[in-house]
């Protein structure tokens, strides 16, 4: 994390803020949002473990009135624009299927792009409202919301380490 922490002067959205690890955190005061359709899943080991640790599990309803798959095209349009020079120069070794995706998405109309951005803005507002009052979101199983709303996400393996295992930060 130290290698990517803070601003570098080239990306105006990256800012240098204080960061301490491990974070001083009282788990009993930590509110973790869980999609309401997963709240009662007694077989979910992650939720069981969080509950045993004293975390407050809070049911939340993720926005579901938007065509997320359709507006995901925004990410492909933005990615295609970012890699346009390499694509035009043929510098695509190791890109797998992305050159074809980027070429095809280039035919997205400006009108469609603006429409998708309007829906994305509404999604961002609704998502922010849905997660207000929680510190983390768990078990969403859906990166579309965070990818489109600009919220950070961390994906961890479902297999839970033994409660005796200690996770040490890597340097």
Secondary structure, 3 states (H helix, E strand, C coil): CCCCCCCCCCCCCCCCCCCCCCCCCCHHHCEEEEEHHHCCCCCCHHHHHHHHCCCEEEEECCCCCCCHHHHCHHHHHHHHHHCHHHHHHCCCCCCCCHHHHHHHHCCCCHHHHHHHHHHHHHHHHHHHHHHCCCCEEECCCCHHHHHHHCCCCCCCCCCCCCCCCCCCCCC
